[in-house]
């Protein structure tokens, strides 16, 4: 997690995009952490292109 609170939403969006792009799994603890971050980042958009 970035130490600056202002960077956390971008970090969460980019982390999620990376997971989605490459079809990576998410364990329950990571899913809980990402959901908690998402709740703080209303209006954030996750953009990705699936890998070929």
Secondary structure, 3 states (H helix, E strand, C coil): CCCCHHHHHHHHHHHHHHHHHHCCCCCHHHHHHHHHHHHHCCCCCCCCCCCC
